[in-house]
Amino acid sequence: MSLDTSAQVYDHEAAGWQRGLYDDVKRTFRAPFVNWIFRTAMANEPAFLRYTWGQVAPVFDTRAFAQFSVDYRDAVLTELEVPVHEGRDLGLRPPEYRELQGQLATFDIVGPRLAVLFRTLARTLDGERVGGAAGGVDSTAPYPAALDRDRGREPTMVGPGETPPGTEETLAAVREAHDLGDGLPSIYRCLAQWPAALDAGWAAVTADEEALAAARGEADRLVEDFVGRLAYTPRTTPADLRSAGLGGAVEDMAALFGGFDAGGTDLLPLLSGYAAAVGAEGRRRL
């Protein structure tokens, strides 16, 4: 892959149509920040991202997606049965605990959205046509305006190579479990700001290996099922991209989104578990 994964267009740098697209991503994802994958795609293949976002954005604006998102969260938390840790259990003052809750709520919100984004593009960039199902009213009805709105706070994080005191053992276990080498996904760089919360969250989601495997398996089944019955058909196959004059982006973008889809199957279900561990889980029913 020839992408420069260190290159990013940050939210505060975006202008013109890039500004508008980032604002739409935040509206659609119900989150106060723009995920790394959008920032990196914007820096490397901006025309691809502009075209592709226009194709996939409608997927997230339906009541069917809203139902999927709460089902995804409920399936994960039903399997994990995560205990709630209060602020005093973690040695945090109320303002610190509220900040932690708000930041983890954001990850809880974006988890199912990223799962569907990764799976949709992994499948279509591999040449598969998805969507076009004749579903019921929810398949095209609008997303409920209040669901997951204004829950989260913009995440802050430790530096990419930082290991704050008190996090060494848990971050080593995280890297080994996720086969990450020296890298860390954003959720762990966020949690590392509060070592006690990192320890408690990691212990909670990994306490029962069978439950964790079941949570991952059920979440993956829900993602696969949802993408397989989309009412809308994103035109993001290699043939579609070539027709749009974007054929040169296919190989790199297929590797990028395919890799994140594979890794997300293990990681993304845990985001709801971390939020639940501090009492910040979202709704589990519409």
N, C-alpha and C positions, 0 to 999 in steps of 0.2 A: 504494500500500500504506500503510495507516494504522498499521502496527506501529511501536512505539518500539524500534528495534533497539539503542538504548543501554541499555535496561532489561534487567536480568538478575537471576535468583535464583541466587546463588552457592552452591556446595556447602556452605560453612560456615553459610549462612543457612537452609538447608532444614530443616523440622521437620514432624512428623506424617507424612501420606501422602507429602508431597514428599520427605522424608528417605528413606522406603522406596523410592520410585521412583528417586531418584538412586542409592541403593545397588544397586538392581537393574540400572540402566543400566551402572554400573561393573562389576558381575559379568558381565553379558552381553557387554559390549564388551571384557572382559579388560584394563581400563585403570584407572589410579589417579586419574582425573579425569573430570569431566563436560564434554562438548563444548559450545561456545558455542551451538549451535543448540538444545540442550535447555534451557540456562539462559535463553535469550531466549524460547523458546516458553512456558516456565514463567512468566515474568514477564508475558507478554502474554495467553496463552490457556491457563491452567493446566488447565481442564476438558478442553480439546482434547487436551493432552499426556497427561493421565491416561488418557483413553479410547484414544487412538491408540497409546500405548506398549503397552497391553494387547493390542492387535490385532497389532502388528508384532513384539513381542518373541519369539514362538515361531519366527519365521523364522530367528533367529540361534542357536537352541539345537539345531540338528540336525547330524548328521554330514555331510549334504549341504552345509551352509554351511561347515563346516570344510574340506571338500574344495575348495569354491569359493575360500576365502580363500587356501589355499596355491597353487592354480592361478593365481589373480590375481597373487600375488607372483612366482611363477615366470615367468609370461608377461612381466611388466614387466622383470624382471631379465635374462631371456634376451635380450630385445631391446636393453636398454641396455648390458649388459656393463660395469658400473660398477667402476672400480678402487678398491681399499681403501686408505685413508690411515691410517697408524698415528698414535698420539698425538704421537710425536716429529716427524712430518711437519708437524703442525699447531701445534707449539710448546706442547703441553699436557702437564702432569704427569699421571701415571697416575690420580690421583683425579678430575682434571678430565675426562680422556678417558672414564673409566667413567661419569661423570655424563652426558656428551654421548651416549654409546652408549645409556644407559638411557632418556634422554628421546626420542631418535630411534626407539628400539625401540617406544615407545608410539605414535608416529605411524604406524609400520609396521603395528602391530596394528589401529588404528582405521580405517585407510584403506579396506580392503574393506568394513568394516561401514558406514561412512558412505556409501560408494558404493551399497550395496544399500538402505540407509534412504532416501536421496535419491531413487533411481529408483523404489522401491516407492510412496512417497508422491507423487512427481510424477505417476506414471501413474494412481494411484487417485484422487487429488484432482482430476485432469482428467476423471474419470468412467469410467475403465477398470476393469473387474474383473480382478484377477490371481489366480493360485493355483488350487488344486483339481486339480492334476495327479496322476494315479495313478502315482507314481514307485516306485522300488525301495526296499529296506530303508533305505538311507541318507537318504531323503527325510524320514523320521520318526524314525530312530534318534538317540540322544542325542549331543551334541557331545562329542568326546574331552576328558576333564577336564584333561589335562596340556597340551594344545596352547595355546601363547601365554600360559600362566599364569605370573605373577610375572616376566615379562621386563622390563617397562617401569618407568620412574620418572615421577613427576608432572612435567610440563613446567613450567619457569619461563620467563619471557619479558620482553623489554624492553617499555617502555610503547608504547601504540598509535601515538604520533606520534614516537617516538625513532628516531634514526639514529646508532647508535654510531660513533665514529671508526673508520675502516677498512672500513666497510660501504657507504659512499655509492655507489660505482660499481655494486656488485653489486645492491643494493636498487633502484637506478634501473632496472637491466636487468630485475629481477624485476617491478617495477610495469609496465614497458612491455610485457613479454611476456604478462603475465596481465591487462592492461588494468584495473589496480586503482586508478588514481588515487593518492590519498594513503594508502589503506588497505593493510594487510598481513595475510594469513592467519597463523594461529597458528604454523605451521611456520617461517615466516621470522622472526617475532618471537622464536622460540626459537633458531634458528640464529644470529641476530644477536648473541647473547651470546658467540659464538665466531667472530669475523670470518674467521679462516683456514678454519674448517670450513664457513662459509657460502660462501666463495669456491670451495673445493674441491668441495663438493657441487653447487653451481650449475653449475660447469664440467663436472662429470662427467655430470650428467643432460642437459645441453644440447649436449654435444660433437658429437653426430651428429643432425642434424635429422630425417633419415629414420628412424633408430632410435627417436627420441622419438615421432614420429608413429605408428610401428608399435606401440610400447608402449601408447600411448593408445588406439589403435584396437582392439588385442587385449583390453585391459582393459575397454573399453566393450562389446565383444562378449560377454565373459564375464558382465558385470553384466546385460546385457539377457537373455541366455540363462537365467541363474539366476532372475531375477525372473519370467520367463515360464513357468517350470516348478515354481513353488512348490507344495508339497503343501497348505499352509495358505492360506486366503483371508482376508487382512485386510479387515475391513469398514470401509473408510475412503474410500469414494466420497462425493461430495456428498450422494447420497440416504441413505447410511448415517448420515452426520453429522447430517443433518436429522432423521432418525428418532430419533437420540440427543439431540436438542435442542441440537445444536452447529452448526446451519446458519450462524450468524453468523460463524463462524471460517473458513469455507471459502475465501473469496476471498483473505484475507491469508495463510493457511497454504499455499494453492496457489501463490501468488506466491513465498513464502519457500522452500519446498522445491523448486519448479520452478527457481528461480534457482540454488539450490545444486547441483541436479542438473546443470544446464548448465555451471556453473563447475567442478564437481568432476570432470567428464570430462577437463579439462585438468590440474587440480592433483593430484587424489588419487593417480594412478599414480606421481607423483614421490616420494611419501612413502617408498615402499619403496626407491627409488633413493638417497635421502638416508641412510637407515639402512644400506644396503649400503656406502655410501662410507666408513663408519667401522667396518665389520665388525660391524654390529648387526642384520643381516637375520635374519628368522625362518626357520622350516622351509619348504621348497619341495616337500615330499612328506609325505603322511600316514604 
